[in-house]
Amino acid sequence: MKIISKILLGGIAVAGIGAGVAYTTQPDLKSQVNTLAPGTHKAGKTTVDDTKTNEELATTVVGLYGAAHLENNAHWKQVPDAFKNKTTLVKEPRSNTLTVYRILVPNTTQSNAPYYELSGPNHNTVIFYDGTATTPLAKADLATIVKYVNEHYSDQQQQDCATRIKIQYS
């Protein structure tokens, strides 16, 4: 009887250690979502089509890409911090093929917030601007933007940001 109980207790101890190792090697997804720090996570699966049917998700994807690629711009580098809280997005349709989206980051208003345009017949081209500038800072294809964000942010991180964006029409 002693041998069986030792084997049983030894098996439980080994199982407990294995569970502890598995737990400690998992990334802390909650802290990644809250900090928006790219890190060890499953790649996102957002598609261009997803961004066409969910403006909040589209803004998340474009905003995170813009912040990473325009990090020297005072307004665009604030986007990830703005996404940690409720963020207002001002949508300004200009024509059937052009819509402007202003992300109200801290210390900006609708007139000087960083913005992007979705242009082209399928709104697949994104053009980035600083608050009041009319000269583009950058231009990218929406598919390139989605690919970049999926490589750096999980679906959970993207969805977490999207749920905090409120769209306001001008």
Phi and psi in degrees as a GROMACS rama.xvg file:
@    title "Ramachandran Plot"
@    xaxis  label "Phi"
@    yaxis  label "Psi"
@TYPE xy
-63.1132  -39.0024  LYS-2
-63.7354  -44.6213  ILE-3
-62.8098  -44.2769  ILE-4
-67.1807  -33.477  SER-5
-68.3057  -41.2609  LYS-6
-65.2119  -44.4419  ILE-7
-62.5656  -47.1441  LEU-8
-64.8182  -39.1162  LEU-9
-63.3579  -39.139  GLY-10
-64.7964  -40.4538  GLY-11
-65.9481  -40.6845  ILE-12
-63.3956  -43.7943  ALA-13
-65.0026  -42.7673  VAL-14
-61.1735  -41.0951  ALA-15
-63.2292  -40.9304  GLY-16
-65.7992  -44.0017  ILE-17
-59.3335  -42.9499  GLY-18
-65.0378  -38.777  ALA-19
-64.2658  -39.766  GLY-20
-67.0443  -44.1098  VAL-21
-61.661  -39.7896  ALA-22
-66.1986  -44.0073  TYR-23
-74.9359  -18.1277  THR-24
-91.5548  -6.55  THR-25
-76.7657  139.402  GLN-26
-67.8168  150.058  PRO-27
-84.1258  87.2284  ASP-28
-61.715  -37.9646  LEU-29
-60.307  -42.3354  LYS-30
-71.0579  -31.5196  SER-31
-65.0216  -42.924  GLN-32
-63.9592  -44.8669  VAL-33
-68.7139  -32.8063  ASN-34
-97.2395  -13.351  THR-35
56.6218  28.4839  LEU-36
-81.3223  120.56  ALA-37
-59.4742  139.43  PRO-38
-163.799  -158.172  GLY-39
-75.0946  112.106  THR-40
-162.056  167.832  HIS-41
-71.475  140.52  LYS-42
-62.8875  146.777  ALA-43
-68.7761  159.679  GLY-44
-122.803  17.8727  LYS-45
-60.597  141.707  THR-46
-115.884  165.051  THR-47
-59.4799  -40.2869  VAL-48
-60.9701  -36.9842  ASP-49
-59.6124  -39.8924  ASP-50
-71.3842  -21.8185  THR-51
-76.2339  -24.1295  LYS-52
-107.291  -2.87071  THR-53
-139.815  95.2137  ASN-54
-62.9296  -33.6764  GLU-55
-64.7349  -42.5637  GLU-56
-66.7716  -40.6079  LEU-57
-59.6297  -43.3235  ALA-58
-65.0472  -39.2835  THR-59
-58.6361  -50.6012  THR-60
-63.1182  -48.9088  VAL-61
-65.6858  -41.6947  VAL-62
-63.2932  -44.2658  GLY-63
-66.2119  -39.6869  LEU-64
-64.6001  -47.333  TYR-65
-60.1306  -42.006  GLY-66
-62.4515  -39.9177  ALA-67
-72.0243  -37.7215  ALA-68
-93.7549  -12.4794  HIS-69
-122.47  39.3011  LEU-70
-62.4099  -18.8817  GLU-71
-86.0018  -4.29126  ASN-72
-90.3182  126.772  ASN-73
-56.7983  -38.5181  ALA-74
-79.6701  -47.1286  HIS-75
-64.9211  -33.236  TRP-76
-69.0635  -14.4079  LYS-77
-83.3498  -11.0488  GLN-78
-57.5832  -48.7479  VAL-79
-57.8682  -38.8859  PRO-80
-66.3971  -39.4203  ASP-81
-62.5335  -37.0993  ALA-82
-70.6225  -12.9122  PHE-83
-74.3656  -15.8776  LYS-84
-125.652  179.439  ASN-85
-63.5903  131.903  LYS-86
-127.718  137.06  THR-87
-96.2351  135.119  THR-88
-115.369  122.758  LEU-89
-98.8651  119.663  VAL-90
-98.6678  124.937  LYS-91
-123.713  90.8474  GLU-92
-66.6619  130.813  PRO-93
-109.746  -28.8438  ARG-94
-163.445  -176.301  SER-95
-67.0707  -23.1633  ASN-96
-114.51  5.94458  THR-97
-139.815  124.27  LEU-98
-131.965  136.516  THR-99
-107.575  137.461  VAL-100
-123.974  121.054  TYR-101
-105.108  127.076  ARG-102
-97.3033  113.503  ILE-103
-78.9948  93.5894  LEU-104
-86.4681  167.929  VAL-105
-51.6366  141.469  PRO-106
64.8427  27.4927  ASN-107
-127.686  162.803  THR-108
-124.163  179.672  THR-109
-59.3377  -28.813  GLN-110
-83.2713  -17.334  SER-111
-130.882  13.0921  ASN-112
-75.2378  149.476  ALA-113
-62.2665  147.43  PRO-114
-145.024  165.369  TYR-115
-136.473  155.084  TYR-116
-113.041  140.145  GLU-117
-104.06  119.285  LEU-118
-131.806  173.67  SER-119
94.336  165.196  GLY-120
-60.5877  -29.6467  PRO-121
-110.133  11.5951  ASN-122
53.0083  43.209  HIS-123
-100.426  0.333364  ASN-124
-111.004  130.4  THR-125
-113.337  127.763  VAL-126
-119.49  127.41  ILE-127
-99.7472  138.496  PHE-128
-133.239  154.107  TYR-129
-83.059  164.391  ASP-130
-33.4465  -66.4358  GLY-131
-107.56  -3.06856  THR-132
-71.9037  147.974  ALA-133
-107.081  -6.56112  THR-134
-89.8774  125.449  THR-135
-62.1142  143.937  PRO-136
-85.6636  -34.6953  LEU-137
-163.655  165.26  ALA-138
-143.157  137.937  LYS-139
-150.196  153.625  ALA-140
-78.2608  139.217  ASP-141
-57.9759  -37.3711  LEU-142
-63.0102  -38.2607  ALA-143
-64.9224  -40.8011  THR-144
-64.1251  -47.3301  ILE-145
-61.1608  -43.2783  VAL-146
-60.4756  -46.5208  LYS-147
-59.2793  -49.2943  TYR-148
-65.1214  -40.2893  VAL-149
-61.9199  -32.5111  ASN-150
-73.5468  -22.6896  GLU-151
-113.449  -16.1836  HIS-152
-136.292  139.56  TYR-153
-74.652  165.735  SER-154
-58.23  -39.8521  ASP-155
-62.511  -43.2964  GLN-156
-62.6722  -44.3404  GLN-157
-64.0682  -45.5298  GLN-158
-65.962  -37.2523  GLN-159
-60.2375  -43.4003  ASP-160
-65.6469  -46.713  CYS-161
-58.6423  -34.3328  ALA-162
-71.6365  -15.4757  THR-163
-97.1612  -0.114366  ARG-164
-93.6426  130.341  ILE-165
-113.491  125.283  LYS-166
-90.2503  131.655  ILE-167
-123.003  132.355  GLN-168
-94.7068  137.585  TYR-169
